[in-house]
Amino acid sequence: MAMSRVLLRVTVWHEDADQAHDLAMLCQGLLVCHDGSVLSAIRPDGGPLPGTDPDSGVDLSTFTVRARVRADVLA
């Protein structure tokens, strides 16, 4: 079965910068320790990086992971 390489960017918002960072780390950890059913070979790529949402002013944190995705035949 074919595999595709992808770069996933995840952004999370929270009440303050520390909580946004902690949530981003949790999400990144959950992605990295996946079960391998759809995504395989996930590894951290960058971040988490702090930021502020330009529209709402809410603190955010963003990170990226690289992954391989198994193609699935739709019938």
Buried (B, 14 or more C-beta within 10 A) or exposed (E): EEEEEEEBEBBBBBEEBEBBBBBBBEBBEEBEEEEEEEBEEBEBBEBBEBBEEEEEEEBBBBBBBBBBBEEEEEE
